[in-house]
Amino acid sequence: MNSAMTLEKKQFTDIFILLPIVALCVDLFTPYPIWMGFLPSWIRWGSHAAVAAMILVSVFRMFGLKHIPRAALFILAVSVVWSYIARGSGQGIPVTIWGVWLLFQFPLVALFMYLQPNPPEKLPTYLRTYGLLILGIQVIIQLFQYAVGVRPGDDLSGLFGRNGTGNAVLFDILICCVFFGYWIASKKWAGLAAALFLSAVSSVLGEMKLFPVTIIVIGLIAIVLYTIKYKAPGKMLFFLALILVVVMAFSYFYNIIVPDADTLPLQVYITNPSALYGYLNNSYRHSREGGVYTDIGRGHAVQIGWQSLQKTPLTLLFGYGLGTRSESQTFGTAGVALTTGDLGLSVGTSMLVLMQEMGLLGMFALGGLILWILLSLFVDIRGNPDSPATELRYALLLFSLLWAVWLLYATSWTMRVPMLLYWLSLGYVLAEARTPFPVTVNKVF
């Protein structure tokens, strides 16, 4: 009798692992059909609903276990303090709640996976297999777009739909990190070569200049980790040559395929600092759906964020509060930092959002969180070198080391597919090393 009840509860618990799959499927397979008009736009909220369900399940589990992880307490404390700051800035409650959601929805997904009693044992294998499969589908759709006349750039983004190259390149890089991690852990490099090739093709078609720069940095770090692990410096030359071939091929085809490369080839951004400065600080205004928007250059975004914090000592330390630089076209809401000033509604970067909403203290708090993630991954790699999850730890370590780059590049913190994969994987590897559940786990919802 007791065995039957335990099995039934175990199966009931396993159902919840479908929630991340639902969220990922919605975010992967609906943007392009929505853009083409084949699906209604409201269907994308299915991913938000799945994430909300994960958070609700996590709350019930924490109460059932009578244990609240420190990460949950950190999220709660930051939410309360910076929501209070937002209210003091004249922010409405709905916009503030939306700001909390945007900041913490994906870290709370990590908490869900951390508290999952029966996580999939082969998650690293699934991530490699299906990640490479999705990457292949992504390239096929991009090639189809290119064949029918879509210009290389923001809209030639395959699965990620209109203006989706930011999501696409971060997904490409994350999958490359997954295979770099697998290579370091297993010495097998065929999958890495395939991931680098497909990601390079995808990034050329999408005019994603971020890809070659970050792959060089990530590749060099991975080579160093591989050399330290196996004490085989001679093999560095082969893999360094592989990375250089990918980058050189990217540059060659970029200059052939991208129309603007006739006058501004990719290498100009390296040989001419003024061209790079102009690219990073380029801001322009345009009309979109009845409103005036400003697309803020990456360097310009940091300047705007810093200048806006100079208003008072309070804003310097705490910013304007959560949600003050957040917007929802569906709900028709925008934060006070977006609706004031001479830029109107604007599209910036996650760094700008975090600076304005949280100030210096908030930035230090999130910086401390990222440092804790890096330290935890490093300690777990050293302590569990033979664990099946170690390959994923290497991958997350490589990706996490460049968090500053991702935040400066775009609104990366809220890019759904790469962030879902990143935070789900992080929760998985942290739980794998710490076994957060007692043996009576099947008594918990």
C-alpha positions in Angstrom: 0.0 0.0 0.0 2.7 2.5 1.0 4.8 1.5 -2.0 1.9 2.2 -4.3 1.2 5.6 -2.8 4.9 6.5 -3.0 5.0 5.5 -6.7 1.8 7.5 -7.4 3.2 10.6 -5.7 6.5 10.3 -7.5 4.7 10.1 -10.9 2.6 13.1 -9.9 5.7 15.1 -9.0 7.4 14.1 -12.3 4.5 15.8 -14.2 5.8 19.2 -13.3 9.0 18.7 -15.2 6.9 19.2 -18.3 6.4 22.9 -17.4 9.9 23.9 -18.6 9.4 21.9 -21.8 6.1 23.8 -22.4 7.7 27.2 -21.9 10.6 26.3 -24.2 8.4 25.0 -26.9 6.2 28.1 -26.9 9.3 30.4 -27.0 11.0 28.4 -29.7 8.2 27.5 -32.1 5.7 30.4 -31.9 7.7 33.7 -32.7 8.1 33.0 -36.4 4.5 31.8 -37.0 3.2 34.8 -35.0 5.3 37.2 -37.1 4.0 35.5 -40.3 0.4 35.9 -39.0 -0.2 32.1 -38.7 -0.7 32.2 -34.9 -2.3 34.9 -32.6 0.2 36.9 -30.6 -1.5 36.0 -27.3 -0.2 32.5 -27.6 3.3 33.6 -26.5 1.9 34.2 -23.0 1.7 30.4 -22.7 5.4 30.5 -21.7 4.8 33.1 -19.0 2.0 30.9 -17.7 4.3 27.9 -17.5 6.9 29.9 -15.7 4.3 31.2 -13.3 3.2 27.6 -12.6 6.9 26.7 -11.9 7.1 29.5 -9.4 3.9 28.4 -7.7 5.1 24.8 -7.5 8.3 26.0 -5.9 6.5 28.0 -3.3 4.4 24.9 -2.3 7.6 22.8 -2.2 9.4 25.2 0.1 6.5 25.3 2.5 6.2 21.5 2.4 9.9 21.0 3.1 9.9 23.8 5.7 13.1 25.0 4.0 13.6 28.2 2.1 16.9 28.4 0.1 19.0 31.5 0.6 18.5 32.4 -3.0 14.8 32.7 -2.5 15.4 34.9 0.5 17.7 37.1 -1.6 15.1 37.4 -4.3 12.4 38.3 -1.8 14.6 40.9 -0.1 15.6 42.6 -3.4 12.0 42.6 -4.6 10.6 44.2 -1.4 13.3 46.9 -1.1 13.4 48.0 -4.8 9.6 47.8 -5.1 9.4 50.2 -2.2 11.9 52.5 -4.0 9.7 52.3 -7.1 6.6 53.3 -5.2 8.5 56.3 -3.8 9.4 57.3 -7.4 5.7 57.6 -8.2 5.4 54.2 -9.8 2.1 52.3 -10.0 1.7 48.9 -8.4 1.0 47.0 -11.7 4.1 48.3 -13.4 6.2 47.5 -10.3 4.9 43.9 -10.2 5.8 43.7 -13.9 9.3 44.9 -13.1 9.7 42.3 -10.4 8.5 39.6 -12.8 11.0 40.7 -15.5 13.9 40.7 -13.1 13.3 37.4 -11.3 11.2 35.1 -13.5 14.2 33.2 -14.8 16.2 33.0 -11.5 13.0 31.6 -10.0 13.0 29.0 -12.8 16.4 27.9 -11.5 14.9 27.6 -8.0 12.2 25.4 -9.5 14.8 23.0 -11.0 16.8 23.1 -7.7 13.7 22.0 -5.8 12.7 19.3 -8.4 12.7 16.0 -6.6 13.2 13.9 -9.7 15.2 15.9 -12.3 16.0 14.2 -15.5 19.3 12.4 -15.0 20.4 12.8 -18.6 19.6 16.6 -18.8 23.2 17.4 -20.1 22.8 14.8 -22.8 19.3 16.1 -23.7 20.6 19.7 -23.8 23.4 18.7 -26.2 21.2 16.5 -28.5 18.2 18.8 -28.7 20.2 22.0 -28.6 22.2 20.9 -31.7 18.9 19.8 -33.4 17.3 23.1 -32.7 20.4 24.9 -34.0 20.2 22.9 -37.2 16.5 23.8 -37.6 17.3 27.4 -36.9 19.9 27.5 -39.7 17.5 25.8 -42.2 14.8 28.4 -41.5 17.4 31.2 -41.9 18.6 29.8 -45.2 15.0 29.7 -46.4 14.5 33.3 -45.3 17.6 34.3 -47.2 16.6 32.4 -50.3 13.2 34.3 -50.4 14.9 37.6 -50.2 15.0 38.6 -46.5 18.0 40.9 -45.9 20.7 39.8 -43.5 20.1 41.6 -40.2 17.7 41.8 -37.3 14.8 40.0 -39.1 16.8 37.1 -40.5 16.6 35.3 -37.3 14.9 32.0 -38.1 12.9 30.6 -35.2 13.2 33.7 -33.2 10.9 35.8 -35.4 10.9 39.5 -36.0 13.9 41.4 -34.7 15.1 38.2 -33.0 18.8 38.1 -33.7 19.6 39.1 -30.1 17.9 36.0 -28.8 19.4 33.9 -31.7 23.0 34.8 -31.1 22.8 34.3 -27.3 21.2 30.9 -28.0 24.0 30.1 -30.5 26.7 31.0 -28.0 25.1 29.1 -25.2 24.9 25.9 -27.3 28.6 26.4 -28.2 29.3 26.7 -24.5 27.5 23.4 -23.9 29.7 21.7 -26.4 32.8 23.4 -25.1 31.9 22.0 -21.7 31.3 18.5 -23.1 34.7 18.7 -24.9 36.5 19.6 -21.7 34.8 16.8 -19.7 35.0 14.1 -22.4 37.7 15.1 -24.9 35.1 14.5 -27.7 35.1 17.4 -30.1 32.9 16.4 -33.1 29.8 18.0 -31.6 31.8 21.1 -30.8 32.9 21.5 -34.4 29.3 21.0 -35.6 28.0 23.6 -33.1 30.6 26.1 -34.0 29.9 25.6 -37.8 26.1 26.0 -37.4 26.4 28.9 -35.0 28.7 30.7 -37.4 26.3 30.2 -40.3 23.4 31.4 -38.2 25.4 34.5 -37.0 26.5 35.5 -40.5 23.0 35.3 -41.8 21.7 37.4 -38.9 24.6 39.9 -39.1 25.5 39.1 -35.5 28.9 40.8 -34.8 28.9 39.6 -31.2 29.5 36.0 -32.2 33.2 36.0 -33.4 34.4 38.2 -30.6 32.9 36.1 -27.8 33.7 32.8 -29.4 37.4 33.7 -29.4 37.2 34.7 -25.7 35.2 31.6 -24.7 37.3 29.3 -26.8 40.6 30.6 -25.3 39.2 30.1 -21.8 38.0 26.6 -22.7 41.4 25.7 -24.1 43.1 26.8 -20.9 40.7 24.8 -18.8 41.2 21.7 -21.1 45.0 22.1 -20.8 44.9 22.4 -17.1 42.6 19.4 -16.7 44.6 17.0 -19.0 48.0 18.6 -18.8 48.2 18.5 -22.6 49.5 21.8 -23.9 50.3 20.3 -27.3 46.7 19.9 -28.2 46.0 23.6 -27.7 47.3 24.3 -31.2 44.7 22.1 -32.9 41.7 23.6 -31.1 43.1 27.1 -31.3 43.3 26.5 -35.1 39.7 25.2 -35.2 38.5 28.4 -33.5 40.5 30.6 -35.8 39.2 28.8 -38.9 35.6 29.3 -37.7 36.2 33.0 -37.0 38.0 33.6 -40.3 35.3 31.8 -42.2 32.7 33.9 -40.4 34.5 37.1 -41.4 34.9 36.0 -45.0 31.2 35.1 -45.5 30.0 38.1 -43.5 31.8 40.4 -45.9 30.2 38.6 -48.9 26.7 38.2 -47.7 26.0 41.3 -45.6 25.1 44.2 -47.9 26.6 47.0 -45.8 29.9 45.1 -45.7 30.8 46.6 -49.1 31.5 49.9 -47.4 32.0 48.7 -43.9 33.6 45.3 -43.8 33.8 43.4 -40.5 37.6 44.0 -40.0 37.1 47.8 -39.9 35.7 47.5 -36.4 39.1 46.1 -35.3 41.4 48.3 -37.4 39.4 51.6 -37.0 38.5 52.5 -33.4 36.2 55.4 -34.5 34.1 53.0 -36.5 33.7 50.7 -33.4 32.9 53.7 -31.2 30.3 54.9 -33.7 28.7 51.5 -33.8 28.5 51.1 -30.0 27.1 54.7 -29.5 24.7 54.9 -32.4 21.2 55.9 -31.2 18.3 56.8 -33.4 14.6 57.6 -33.1 11.8 56.1 -35.1 8.0 55.7 -35.1 6.6 52.3 -34.2 3.0 51.3 -33.6 1.8 54.9 -33.1 4.6 55.9 -30.7 8.1 57.4 -30.9 10.9 55.0 -29.8 14.6 55.5 -29.4 17.0 52.7 -30.0 19.9 53.4 -27.7 23.5 52.4 -28.7 25.2 50.1 -26.2 27.8 52.6 -25.1 25.3 55.4 -25.1 23.0 53.3 -22.8 25.7 53.2 -20.1 26.2 56.9 -20.3 22.4 57.6 -20.0 22.1 55.2 -17.1 25.0 56.8 -15.2 23.8 60.3 -15.8 20.2 59.5 -14.8 21.5 58.2 -11.4 23.1 61.6 -10.6 19.8 63.2 -9.7 20.1 62.6 -5.9 22.2 60.4 -3.6 19.2 58.1 -3.2 18.9 57.5 -6.9 22.6 56.9 -7.1 22.4 54.2 -4.5 19.0 52.6 -5.2 18.0 53.8 -8.7 14.3 54.5 -9.4 13.0 51.0 -8.4 11.9 47.9 -10.1 9.7 48.4 -13.2 10.6 52.0 -13.7 12.4 51.2 -17.0 10.1 48.3 -17.9 7.4 48.3 -20.6 4.5 46.1 -21.6 2.8 46.8 -24.9 0.2 44.2 -24.1 -0.8 45.8 -20.8 -0.2 49.3 -22.1 2.1 50.2 -19.2 5.5 51.9 -19.0 7.7 52.8 -16.0 8.4 56.3 -14.9 12.0 56.3 -16.1 10.8 55.5 -19.6 8.0 58.1 -19.7 10.1 61.0 -18.4 13.1 62.6 -20.2 13.5 63.5 -23.8 14.0 60.1 -25.3 10.4 58.9 -24.9 10.0 55.2 -24.9 13.3 53.6 -25.7 15.0 50.3 -26.3 18.3 49.9 -24.5 20.3 47.1 -22.8 19.9 45.1 -19.7 22.8 47.0 -18.2 20.8 50.3 -18.6 17.7 48.7 -17.1 19.6 47.4 -14.1 21.4 50.7 -13.6 18.3 52.8 -13.7 16.1 50.5 -11.7 18.5 49.4 -9.0 21.3 51.9 -8.7 24.8 51.1 -7.4 23.7 49.0 -4.5 21.4 46.9 -6.7 24.2 46.4 -9.2 26.6 45.3 -6.5 23.9 42.9 -5.2 23.4 41.3 -8.6 27.2 41.3 -9.2 27.6 39.4 -6.0 25.0 36.9 -7.2 27.0 36.3 -10.4 30.2 36.0 -8.5 28.5 33.4 -6.2 27.4 31.5 -9.3 30.9 31.4 -10.7 32.4 30.4 -7.4 29.8 27.6 -6.8 30.4 26.2 -10.3 34.2 26.3 -9.8 34.0 24.6 -6.4 31.5 21.9 -7.7 33.8 21.2 -10.7 36.7 20.6 -8.4 34.6 18.6 -5.9 32.7 16.5 -8.5 35.1 15.9 -11.5 33.5 12.6 -12.4 29.9 13.7 -12.2 27.8 13.5 -15.4 26.8 17.1 -14.7 30.3 18.4 -14.7 30.2 19.0 -18.5 27.2 21.3 -17.9 29.1 23.1 -15.1 31.9 23.9 -17.5 29.4 25.2 -20.0 27.7 27.4 -17.5 31.0 28.6 -16.1 32.1 29.7 -19.6 28.8 31.5 -20.3 28.7 33.1 -16.8 32.2 34.6 -17.1 30.9 36.9 -19.8 27.8 38.1 -18.0 29.0 41.7 -18.3 29.2 41.4 -22.1 25.7 39.9 -22.4 24.2 42.7 -20.2 26.0 45.4 -22.3 24.9 43.8 -25.6 21.1 43.8 -25.4 18.2 43.2 -23.1 19.8 39.8 -22.5 18.4 39.3 -19.0 14.9 38.8 -20.4 15.7 36.9 -23.6 13.5 33.9 -23.1 15.0 30.8 -24.8 18.7 31.3 -23.7 17.7 32.5 -20.2 15.3 29.6 -19.7 18.1 27.1 -20.7 20.7 28.9 -18.7 18.8 29.2 -15.4 17.2 25.7 -15.7 20.7 24.2 -16.2 22.1 26.2 -13.3 19.4 25.0 -10.9 20.0 21.4 -12.1 23.8 21.4 -11.5 23.5 23.2 -8.1 21.0 20.7 -6.9 23.0 17.8 -8.2 26.0 18.7 -6.0 24.0 19.6 -2.9 21.0 17.1 -2.8 18.6 19.7 -1.4 15.9 17.1 -0.6 15.6 14.8 2.4 14.8 11.1 2.0 11.1 11.9 2.7 10.8 13.9 -0.5 7.9 11.9 -1.8 5.7 13.2 1.0 6.1 16.7 -0.4 3.9 18.2 -3.2 
